[in-house]
Amino acid sequence: MRIYLSRPHMSGTEQDYVAQAFASNFVAPLGPQLEAFEASVSDYLGGDLHCVGLSSGSAALHLALRIAGVGTGDEVWISSMTFAGGIFPVNYLGATPRFFDLDPASWTIDIARLTEELAVADRDGRLPKAIVPTDLYGQSVDLDALEALAAQYDIRLVLDSAESLGAAYREGRKAGTGGDAAILSFNGNKIITTSGGGMLVTRHKDWADQARFLATQARDPAPHYEHSTFGYNYRLSNICAAIGLGQMEVLDDRVARRRAICERYRATLSRPGISFMPEPDGHRSTRWLTALTIDPEETGVSREDIRLMLLEHEIEARPLWKPMHMQPLYAGSPYHGTGVDEALFANGLCLPSGSDMSDEQQDEVIQRIENLLDRSR
Ligand SMILES: *Cc1c(COP(=O)(O)O)cnc(C)c1O
């Protein structure tokens, strides 16, 4: 049986919630399951946050940036190493991305470099409209430092927490609670899923109100359809939200399982030339995907040697995200960094990390990689 990178993993209660949605005929992009799902995520994240269920994480980012006031000619400063859905909304709005490298100590945005560049941009009168740091592979960014910077320059801060629901940024504060807004994704490969879906999480009630308004075709109050701006059809289906209700019940279990999978890889595969994604003191990553780098000089094998060998045995592994400043689409875009992200892309691999992977399956992955490494010494 094929071993996947990260598959949907149902708890078993999802179908009951879906049946409730059918029983009440709320087969629509609104309904009690959607409200309950939003409340459940809000409770989980710790209180005073407004949650708006949306059709995808990309849709959530699109709305967050629009509400942040991003438009034609503006700059958005963003981590280069991310998934397309975490960057394309900048283009939807006619804005321009400026890309930032990662800090090797956390594999999240290089805050020292960001701080320097903000000072320069402030002096030159060309500050960005928004900053969008990515919580990479389940690891929260340094929220305190980024919130302080955003406040200092009065810039909107939107956290891309699509990969980090369930992570803790220091004691008592969860990923997804930061900035003006954070976005979550419930795509099929994420730590929990609604088959497809996303959420905008914000402390500002007016942002949540705006998001609901824009996500339902921007209807002004009137009995007929009245529009003073354009909107989108971005609400999460009540049926999908019902799946999310079942998934929220097991979120902490899923985090624990993914962390255990990562620990097992580390315990067995660590050796000179193999480094796992660091987890800074006080942070608790979800280890959504176990990410590691392979130094071909030291190990005698390349990232691609490992990936292709696994593929031959029906085991899915994937290179780390290709940094956006290296993509043909963004050729020539401004980039600030020394290529930490480029090196991670060159030698980095995500191993199968799904919470439904059995120990036997993981043993097989580990055994095959160990064999290859031993043969290459
Ligand atoms: C998954 C993901 C998104 C957006 O996801 P959707 O597939 O649109 O739900 C955005 N940013 C990052 C970093 C992601 O991993």
Ligand as a Chemical Component Dictionary entry (heavy atoms), coordinates in Angstrom:
data_LIG
# 
_chem_comp.id                   LIG 
_chem_comp.type                 NON-POLYMER 
_chem_comp.pdbx_formal_charge   0 
_chem_comp.three_letter_code    LIG 
# 
loop_
_chem_comp_atom.comp_id 
_chem_comp_atom.atom_id 
_chem_comp_atom.alt_atom_id 
_chem_comp_atom.type_symbol 
_chem_comp_atom.charge 
_chem_comp_atom.model_Cartn_x 
_chem_comp_atom.model_Cartn_y 
_chem_comp_atom.model_Cartn_z 
_chem_comp_atom.pdbx_ordinal 
LIG C1 C1 C 0 -1.993 25.222 2.502  1  
LIG C2 C2 C 0 -1.385 26.571 2.565  2  
LIG C3 C3 C 0 -2.081 27.748 2.199  3  
LIG C4 C4 C 0 -3.451 27.835 1.619  4  
LIG O1 O1 O 0 -4.153 26.789 1.495  5  
LIG P1 P1 P 0 -5.446 26.408 0.670  6  
LIG O2 O2 O 0 -5.003 25.216 -0.090 7  
LIG O3 O3 O 0 -5.848 27.558 -0.189 8  
LIG O4 O4 O 0 -6.449 26.094 1.727  9  
LIG C5 C5 C 0 -1.457 28.965 2.364  10 
LIG N1 N1 N 0 -0.209 29.052 2.832  11 
LIG C6 C6 C 0 0.500  27.958 3.190  12 
LIG C7 C7 C 0 1.861  28.152 3.756  13 
LIG C8 C8 C 0 -0.051 26.679 3.049  14 
LIG O5 O5 O 0 0.680  25.610 3.357  15 
# 
loop_
_chem_comp_bond.comp_id 
_chem_comp_bond.atom_id_1 
_chem_comp_bond.atom_id_2 
_chem_comp_bond.value_order 
_chem_comp_bond.pdbx_ordinal 
LIG C1 C2 SING 1  
LIG C2 C3 SING 2  
LIG C2 C8 DOUB 3  
LIG C3 C4 SING 4  
LIG C3 C5 DOUB 5  
LIG C4 O1 SING 6  
LIG O1 P1 SING 7  
LIG P1 O2 DOUB 8  
LIG P1 O3 SING 9  
LIG P1 O4 SING 10 
LIG C5 N1 SING 11 
LIG N1 C6 DOUB 12 
LIG C6 C7 SING 13 
LIG C6 C8 SING 14 
LIG C8 O5 SING 15 
# 
